[in-house]
Amino acid sequence: MKIVALFDKSGNIHALFHPSSEPDAPKLYFRPRKGQRAETLEVPSELRHLKPGQLHAAVKVDLRGGVPHLVARTKSKK
């Protein structure tokens, strides 16, 4: 499953959507601001059961290695 994510240089996702595979569906895209970019990314198999709002909260973009990919967010200790 793929999503289109709008994210910043730190890998924080600002918005995401599931692109439609229907041939007559509207074509949606993001217009990134300075310091942002948008990419179509594969959702990790262990997170595919999540709804979009849950997915948004559970992932971030890992930019190491030059190719962005989604990874699970680590829980911060308080």
N, C-alpha and C positions, 0 to 999 in steps of 0.2 A: 504494500500500500504506500502511496506517495502523497505528500502534502507540498504545498507551496508555502514557504515561510519567509517573512520579512524580519530581518535580524540586524543587530549592530555589530561593531567590531569586537565586542566582548562575548558574542554568541547569544545574547539575550534576545528572545523572540518577542516581537512587538505585535505580530498578527500572523495568522495562518488560515489556510482553507484547503479543503480537499478538492482537487480539480475534477471536473466531470469528464466521464468518458463518452458521454452521449454526443453524437455528431452535430446535433442542432442546438446544443447548450451554449449559452453566452460565454464568450472568452473573457475570463477575469485575469487580472494581473495587478501587481503592486507597482507603484512609482516610488522607489526608495528616495529618501532624503539624503543629504550629505552624511556620510558615515554609516549608511545602511546599505544593505543589498538584499535581493530576493533570489531564492533558488528553489528548485523542485528537489525534494529530499526524500529518501526512503525512510519509513518509520520502522524502528527496530521491532522485530517479531514479538518480543515480550510486551510491547506497548500497543499493539494493534487493536486490542479490545477497548481502549479508552475512547471516550467521546471527545470531540474537538476541544471543548473547554478544559477537560481533564488532561488532554494531551498537551495543551498549551502550558499548563502548570507543571507538567511532569518532565518536559524535555528542554534542552538548550542545544545550540549548534556548536559543535567542536570544530574549530578552524585549524587545528594543528595538522601538519602534513600537506597543507595547500588545498585539499579537497574537503569542503564542508560536509559534515554528516551529523545526524541527530544522535544525541546521547541522553541517557536518563540524568536528570538533575540530582545532585547529591543533597541530602538533607543537611542543613547547617545546624550545628550544635549551639544552643543558647545558654 
